[in-house]
Amino acid sequence: MPAAPPARALPAPLPTPATDGLAAITAALAARAAEHDRDASFPAEGIELVHGAGLLTATVARRHGGPGGGLADTVRILRALGAGDPAVALVTAMTLFVHAAEARRPHWPAGPLADLLAESAVRPTLVNHVRVEPDLGTPVRGGLPTTVARRSGDSWELTGRKIYSTGAPALRWLLVWARTEEDDPRVGSFLVRGDRPGITVEPTWDHLGLRASRSDDVLLDAVRIPLDHTTGLALPEPDGGRDALGGAWNSLGLSALYLGVARAAQSWLTGFLHERTPTSLGAPLATLPRFQSELGGIDVDLAGAERLVASLAGAVDASDESAAEESPGAKLIATRAAVEAVQRAVALTGNHGLTRHHPLQRHLRDVLCSRVHTPQDDTVLLTRGRAALHRSLTL
């Protein structure tokens, strides 16, 4: 009888998300956040911690052996990580969003997806879209990428420069948005392993906030990938191929992250008010009604924003299309509440809040980054204003 073929090794199972231990993870991330902010160093040990807790793969679909976490789970995770180290949270968010998109609509080729999942089971495997370019800016405002994919035999060759590529030095997979060099160019995402020849990460990230996210430039010089390593190529769409569900994940997930930053600022503020005892007062600042009232205002605003984000996230998981449509507006409300909360904390503490050895100034710098994420406030308000005007004509 012929020998039986060797048994194929089963992939290691993905870790189960330890969401009951989020408070401990927040504390562990916070212990190193100031160091990474000061040095603008990538928080590798923080990503290891998140992976070990099963959070980095929380949104992998059940059909792929993952826990199948939804947007409500993601909001809870990112709020906790944001309170600890928002750079870790942002890098984690990008990977969670990619897995969630694949769970909603399968679009990765089988080979690269199997590699991604197998590696994710045993080590942190970061993946992110790299889309923004020096001349184009953010793609959601229109235009074609200058990054070009040229057909070369049985491969694509990618050449271009991407900026603001979050987690760039540690990305295992890059989804490079590019156009084909054809008479009628197609656009799409090309799946590129981070260790491919021709990729250079240029350490250009010198930002006011989220310094440890290492959102550096990525240079691609004739990087060769197999022809099937794309998530679908198509002619450009007038609206950029709008994805309401993907937009909801981005809006609500990132809102939760920055609400976590604001809660960290509030936590420091309460400790400061209990400890600070001016000699002229003879009692902690926490005993003064003015400070109690201001802290109450911060708490009310953050609680309302958190409830809004969590409610909409649950509704999105329940396939409520209206919740997805409302998510950009919720991002505006939540991030404005987060920024305002930290600014009020700074106003209450004066020089103490802006002193570098206190974390409040770091929380302020980090929370201000909420304004640059898509969708930006002006786009949200313009879209909603036009929709309101249209509704008024049809009443």
C-alpha positions as a printed NumPy array, in Angstrom:
array([[  0.   ,   0.   ,   0.   ],
       [  1.269,   3.54 ,  -0.739],
       [  2.371,   5.524,   2.26 ],
       [ -0.204,   7.918,   3.618],
       [  0.546,  11.593,   2.94 ],
       [  1.959,  13.454,   5.925],
       [ -0.678,  15.117,   8.055],
       [ -0.941,  18.83 ,   7.491],
       [ -0.195,  20.828,  10.621],
       [ -3.127,  22.789,  11.902],
       [ -2.527,  26.512,  12.476],
       [ -2.168,  27.625,  16.055],
       [ -5.462,  28.939,  17.459],
       [ -5.904,  32.652,  17.829],
       [ -5.843,  33.839,  21.443],
       [ -9.149,  34.568,  23.153],
       [ -9.605,  38.288,  23.888],
       [ -9.085,  38.959,  27.595],
       [-11.551,  41.822,  27.817],
       [-12.073,  41.238,  31.534],
       [ -8.487,  42.364,  32.102],
       [ -8.644,  45.66 ,  30.232],
       [ -8.016,  47.772,  33.351],
       [ -4.71 ,  45.998,  34.002],
       [ -3.672,  46.417,  30.372],
       [ -4.488,  50.134,  30.536],
       [ -2.268,  50.482,  33.602],
       [  0.604,  48.537,  32.029],
       [  0.516,  50.645,  28.86 ],
       [  0.352,  53.871,  30.845],
       [  3.518,  52.922,  32.742],
       [  5.606,  53.217,  29.549],
       [  3.61 ,  55.794,  27.576],
       [  5.577,  58.847,  28.742],
       [  8.881,  57.205,  27.853],
       [  7.76 ,  56.338,  24.327],
       [  6.259,  59.802,  23.861],
       [  9.482,  61.475,  24.964],
       [ 11.695,  59.326,  22.725],
       [  9.195,  58.949,  19.863],
       [ 10.022,  55.237,  20.102],
       [  7.714,  52.507,  18.854],
       [  5.99 ,  50.749,  21.807],
       [  6.819,  47.196,  20.784],
       [  6.279,  45.777,  24.26 ],
       [  2.836,  47.397,  24.359],
       [  1.882,  45.714,  21.092],
       [  3.193,  42.413,  22.497],
       [  0.962,  42.902,  25.526],
       [ -2.082,  43.626,  23.381],
       [ -1.41 ,  40.583,  21.221],
       [ -0.904,  38.33 ,  24.227],
       [ -4.267,  39.437,  25.568],
       [ -5.929,  38.444,  22.288],
       [ -6.959,  42.011,  21.513],
       [ -4.995,  42.463,  18.29 ],
       [ -7.027,  39.737,  16.554],
       [-10.346,  40.337,  18.322],
       [-12.162,  41.1  ,  15.055],
       [-10.956,  38.092,  13.044],
       [-14.02 ,  36.307,  11.657],
       [-15.221,  33.084,  13.283],
       [-14.952,  31.33 ,   9.931],
       [-11.215,  31.964,  10.142],
       [-10.933,  30.694,  13.704],
       [-11.208,  34.106,  15.304],
       [-13.524,  35.41 ,  18.02 ],
       [-15.591,  37.457,  15.563],
       [-15.648,  40.58 ,  17.712],
       [-17.881,  43.402,  16.518],
       [-17.711,  47.156,  16.654],
       [-19.076,  47.33 ,  20.209],
       [-16.22 ,  45.078,  21.374],
       [-13.732,  47.184,  19.437],
       [-15.002,  50.423,  20.956],
       [-14.564,  48.968,  24.437],
       [-11.04 ,  47.765,  23.649],
       [ -9.856,  50.981,  22.032],
       [-11.207,  53.171,  24.816],
       [ -9.183,  51.149,  27.342],
       [ -6.033,  51.167,  25.21 ],
       [ -6.407,  54.879,  24.485],
       [ -6.461,  55.605,  28.202],
       [ -3.167,  53.725,  28.568],
       [ -1.166,  54.603,  25.457],
       [ -3.041,  56.042,  22.473],
       [ -0.161,  55.198,  20.129],
       [ -0.603,  51.506,  20.945],
       [ -4.342,  51.997,  20.568],
       [ -4.033,  53.601,  17.13 ],
       [ -1.721,  50.909,  15.769],
       [ -4.055,  48.264,  17.186],
       [ -7.083,  49.995,  15.676],
       [ -5.645,  49.855,  12.175],
       [ -5.103,  46.089,  12.419],
       [ -8.532,  45.507,  13.975],
       [-10.183,  47.497,  11.185],
       [ -8.476,  45.404,   8.491],
       [ -9.586,  42.124,  10.071],
       [-13.102,  43.504,  10.535],
       [-13.317,  44.528,   6.862],
       [-12.338,  41.009,   5.81 ],
       [-14.942,  39.59 ,   8.178],
       [-17.675,  41.778,   6.635],
       [-16.716,  41.151,   3.032],
       [-14.085,  38.564,   2.09 ],
       [-11.661,  40.178,  -0.329],
       [ -8.164,  38.986,   0.559],
       [ -6.693,  36.263,  -1.684],
       [ -6.512,  32.902,   0.087],
       [ -2.714,  32.668,   0.212],
       [ -1.899,  36.027,   1.825],
       [ -4.869,  35.685,   4.201],
       [ -3.684,  32.271,   5.38 ],
       [ -0.203,  33.687,   5.969],
       [ -1.606,  36.657,   7.894],
       [ -3.751,  34.491,  10.149],
       [ -1.08 ,  31.862,  10.777],
       [  1.455,  34.466,  11.819],
       [ -1.12 ,  36.36 ,  13.881],
       [ -1.639,  33.234,  15.985],
       [  1.95 ,  33.192,  17.217],
       [  3.193,  36.792,  17.191],
       [  1.949,  40.369,  16.794],
       [  1.232,  40.798,  13.087],
       [  0.432,  44.388,  12.249],
       [ -1.354,  45.354,   9.065],
       [ -2.474,  48.749,   7.84 ],
       [ -3.575,  50.662,   4.797],
       [ -0.975,  53.093,   3.481],
       [ -2.835,  55.605,   1.36 ],
       [ -1.842,  59.214,   1.993],
       [  0.682,  60.826,  -0.363],
       [  2.636,  64.113,  -0.294],
       [  0.79 ,  65.709,  -3.218],
       [ -2.577,  63.991,  -2.915],
       [ -3.264,  64.408,   0.791],
       [ -6.066,  62.28 ,   2.174],
       [ -7.711,  60.153,  -0.553],
       [-11.259,  60.766,   0.713],
       [-11.105,  64.28 ,  -0.727],
       [-10.634,  62.907,  -4.237],
       [ -7.837,  62.343,  -6.727],
       [ -5.775,  59.426,  -7.99 ],
       [ -2.684,  58.107,  -6.229],
       [  0.682,  58.775,  -7.813],
       [  1.926,  55.416,  -6.536],
       [  2.014,  53.211,  -9.628],
       [  1.71 ,  49.461, -10.123],
       [  3.372,  48.295, -13.34 ],
       [  2.751,  44.845, -14.805],
       [  6.038,  42.947, -15.125],
       [  5.574,  39.365, -16.245],
       [  3.872,  37.443, -13.46 ],
       [  4.28 ,  40.294, -10.962],
       [  3.316,  43.83 , -10.134],
       [  6.033,  46.397,  -9.486],
       [  5.019,  49.202,  -7.115],
       [  6.774,  52.552,  -6.967],
       [  5.781,  55.572,  -4.903],
       [  5.901,  57.315,  -1.538],
       [  3.331,  57.131,   1.242],
       [  3.206,  59.452,   4.241],
       [  1.56 ,  59.242,   7.678],
       [  1.819,  55.441,   7.594],
       [  0.873,  54.516,  11.158],
       [  3.11 ,  51.848,  12.673],
       [  5.318,  51.842,   9.572],
       [  8.492,  50.326,  11.098],
       [  6.57 ,  47.351,  12.499],
       [  4.03 ,  46.635,   9.75 ],
       [  4.078,  43.031,   8.564],
       [  1.563,  43.701,   5.783],
       [  0.888,  46.963,   3.949],
       [ -2.23 ,  47.565,   1.888],
       [ -0.774,  49.998,  -0.617],
       [ -3.304,  52.126,  -2.457],
       [ -2.052,  52.568,  -6.019],
       [ -3.118,  52.927,  -9.625],
       [ -2.161,  50.655, -12.467],
       [ -0.062,  51.849, -15.375],
       [ -2.699,  51.18 , -18.006],
       [ -4.533,  53.217, -20.633],
       [ -7.519,  53.231, -18.298],
       [ -5.894,  53.119, -14.851],
       [ -7.522,  50.98 , -12.194],
       [ -7.083,  51.637,  -8.501],
       [ -7.015,  49.357,  -5.521],
       [ -5.02 ,  48.033,  -2.59 ],
       [ -1.946,  45.913,  -3.237],
       [ -0.896,  43.48 ,  -0.497],
       [  2.77 ,  43.94 ,   0.275],
       [  4.758,  42.196,   2.994],
       [  6.748,  44.669,   5.031],
       [ 10.035,  42.83 ,   4.426],
       [  9.892,  42.908,   0.607],
       [ 13.013,  44.227,  -1.183],
       [ 12.566,  47.807,  -2.315],
       [ 10.683,  49.023,   0.769],
       [ 12.305,  51.733,   2.854],
       [ 10.787,  53.287,   5.962],
       [ 11.999,  56.858,   6.282],
       [ 11.8  ,  58.136,   9.895],
       [ 10.03 ,  61.407,   9.149],
       [  7.452,  61.329,  11.983],
       [  8.142,  64.261,  14.316],
       [  4.69 ,  65.09 ,  15.539],
       [  3.208,  67.043,  18.413],
       [  1.027,  64.142,  19.534],
       [  0.926,  60.363,  19.167],
       [  4.667,  60.46 ,  18.748],
       [  5.118,  56.757,  19.448],
       [  2.796,  55.731,  16.611],
       [  5.744,  56.114,  14.215],
       [  3.57 ,  57.223,  11.315],
       [  6.6  ,  57.473,   9.075],
       [  7.006,  57.664,   5.304],
       [  7.113,  54.451,   3.281],
       [  9.078,  54.481,   0.04 ],
       [  8.462,  51.785,  -2.556],
       [ 11.035,  51.298,  -5.313],
       [  9.919,  48.7  ,  -7.865],
       [  8.603,  46.428,  -5.115],
       [  7.575,  43.138,  -6.737],
       [  4.495,  41.229,  -5.585],
       [  2.475,  38.388,  -7.189],
       [ -0.342,  39.398,  -9.51 ],
       [ -3.011,  38.018,  -7.183],
       [ -1.84 ,  40.092,  -4.179],
       [ -4.581,  42.67 ,  -4.507],
       [ -7.923,  43.176,  -2.802],
       [ -9.614,  44.013,  -6.092],
       [ -8.819,  46.534,  -8.798],
       [-11.485,  48.725, -10.359],
       [-11.918,  51.918, -12.301],
       [-12.084,  54.962, -10.003],
       [-15.546,  55.728,  -8.646],
       [-16.841,  59.323,  -8.468],
       [-17.468,  59.068,  -4.703],
       [-14.27 ,  57.166,  -4.006],
       [-16.127,  53.899,  -3.425],
       [-17.846,  54.991,  -0.225],
       [-18.135,  52.276,   2.422],
       [-20.6  ,  53.369,   5.119],
       [-19.87 ,  50.409,   7.394],
       [-16.12 ,  50.862,   7.12 ],
       [-16.613,  54.537,   7.839],
       [-18.632,  53.703,  10.949],
       [-15.862,  51.462,  12.284],
       [-13.313,  54.2  ,  11.683],
       [-15.466,  56.978,  13.176],
       [-16.634,  55.154,  16.285],
       [-13.468,  53.184,  16.933],
       [-11.234,  56.242,  16.825],
       [-13.73 ,  58.27 ,  18.844],
       [-13.486,  55.661,  21.591],
       [ -9.699,  55.874,  21.51 ],
       [ -9.69 ,  59.627,  22.127],
       [-12.395,  59.382,  24.768],
       [ -9.951,  57.057,  26.517],
       [ -7.314,  59.792,  26.351],
       [ -9.77 ,  62.258,  27.891],
       [-10.613,  59.821,  30.685],
       [ -6.9  ,  59.465,  31.448],
       [ -6.683,  63.256,  31.69 ],
       [ -9.701,  63.318,  33.998],
       [ -8.136,  60.644,  36.19 ],
       [ -4.951,  62.661,  36.582],
       [ -6.984,  65.798,  37.289],
       [ -8.929,  64.164,  40.122],
       [ -5.707,  62.985,  41.709],
       [ -4.196,  66.443,  41.389],
       [ -7.228,  68.108,  42.973],
       [ -7.071,  65.734,  45.939],
       [ -3.328,  66.225,  46.429],
       [ -2.945,  69.94 ,  45.757],
       [ -3.392,  71.858,  49.03 ],
       [ -2.485,  75.564,  48.734],
       [ -1.306,  77.067,  52.03 ],
       [ -3.798,  79.912,  51.618],
       [ -6.639,  77.4  ,  51.522],
       [ -5.484,  74.828,  54.021],
       [ -7.495,  72.144,  52.255],
       [ -7.275,  70.24 ,  48.948],
       [ -8.586,  71.924,  45.803],
       [-11.061,  69.05 ,  45.603],
       [-13.029,  70.651,  48.435],
       [-13.834,  73.8  ,  46.424],
       [-17.248,  73.922,  44.7  ],
       [-15.76 ,  75.577,  41.599],
       [-13.438,  72.633,  40.952],
       [-16.158,  70.133,  41.812],
       [-18.487,  71.777,  39.314],
       [-15.879,  71.863,  36.543],
       [-15.006,  68.222,  37.107],
       [-18.7  ,  67.402,  37.034],
       [-19.053,  69.135,  33.676],
       [-16.165,  67.105,  32.248],
       [-17.669,  63.885,  33.562],
       [-21.124,  64.595,  32.159],
       [-19.793,  65.46 ,  28.707],
       [-17.558,  62.403,  28.482],
       [-20.237,  60.054,  29.768],
       [-22.694,  61.339,  27.176],
       [-20.179,  60.944,  24.351],
       [-19.244,  57.446,  25.518],
       [-22.884,  56.414,  25.663],
       [-23.486,  57.772,  22.157],
       [-20.489,  55.951,  20.684],
       [-21.276,  52.672,  22.458],
       [-24.948,  52.828,  21.478],
       [-24.226,  53.454,  17.816],
       [-21.562,  50.727,  17.783],
       [-24.095,  48.231,  19.083],
       [-26.609,  49.396,  16.496],
       [-24.05 ,  48.988,  13.697],
       [-23.402,  45.429,  14.876],
       [-27.175,  44.887,  14.639],
       [-27.067,  46.008,  10.962],
       [-28.821,  49.318,  11.582],
       [-27.944,  51.329,   8.464],
       [-29.029,  54.596,  10.046],
       [-26.457,  54.077,  12.818],
       [-23.696,  53.831,  10.247],
       [-24.918,  57.049,   8.653],
       [-24.914,  58.823,  12.026],
       [-21.401,  57.684,  12.964],
       [-19.472,  60.586,  11.371],
       [-21.572,  63.04 ,  13.362],
       [-20.924,  61.004,  16.498],
       [-17.195,  61.267,  15.86 ],
       [-17.487,  65.036,  15.712],
       [-19.46 ,  65.14 ,  18.969],
       [-17.194,  62.677,  20.781],
       [-13.862,  64.099,  19.714],
       [-14.984,  67.649,  20.47 ],
       [-16.022,  66.455,  23.931],
       [-12.652,  64.759,  24.411],
       [-10.654,  67.806,  23.327],
       [-12.778,  70.149,  25.431],
       [-12.432,  67.921,  28.497],
       [ -8.633,  67.945,  28.354],
       [ -8.508,  71.67 ,  27.644],
       [-10.723,  72.333,  30.674],
       [ -8.427,  70.2  ,  32.804],
       [ -5.443,  72.267,  31.656],
       [ -7.291,  75.506,  32.398],
       [ -8.048,  74.287,  35.921],
       [ -4.46 ,  73.329,  36.715],
       [ -2.52 ,  76.106,  34.957],
       [  1.236,  75.654,  34.906],
       [  0.989,  72.272,  36.599],
       [ -1.017,  70.892,  33.693],
       [  1.499,  72.122,  31.131],
       [  4.561,  70.894,  33.003],
       [  6.338,  68.176,  31.06 ],
       [  6.773,  65.792,  33.998],
       [  2.992,  65.704,  34.429],
       [  1.004,  63.635,  31.892],
       [ -1.721,  66.203,  31.261],
       [  0.293,  68.055,  28.623],
       [  0.819,  64.729,  26.812],
       [ -2.893,  63.968,  26.94 ],
       [ -3.565,  67.411,  25.454],
       [ -1.135,  66.851,  22.601],
       [ -2.52 ,  63.396,  21.921],
       [ -6.203,  64.302,  22.038],
       [ -5.688,  67.13 ,  19.522],
       [ -4.76 ,  64.47 ,  16.949],
       [ -8.406,  63.406,  16.897],
       [ -9.136,  66.304,  14.572],
       [ -7.007,  65.03 ,  11.695],
       [ -8.634,  61.616,  11.286],
       [-11.167,  61.001,   8.554],
       [-13.889,  62.192,   8.517],
       [-12.758,  65.65 ,   9.478],
       [-15.155,  68.14 ,  11.027],
       [-15.628,  70.319,   7.951],
       [-16.581,  67.309,   5.813],
       [-19.039,  66.028,   8.421],
       [-20.745,  69.39 ,   8.799],
       [-20.923,  70.033,   5.049],
       [-22.442,  66.61 ,   4.387],
       [-24.989,  66.9  ,   7.181],
       [-25.874,  70.462,   6.239],
       [-26.543,  69.536,   2.639],
       [-28.623,  66.544,   3.76 ],
       [-30.686,  68.767,   6.058],
       [-31.31 ,  71.255,   3.265],
       [-32.364,  68.44 ,   0.95 ],
       [-34.798,  67.088,   3.566],
       [-36.342,  70.539,   3.972],
       [-37.168,  70.591,   0.243],
       [-38.955,  67.258,   0.376],
       [-41.141,  67.977,   3.422]])
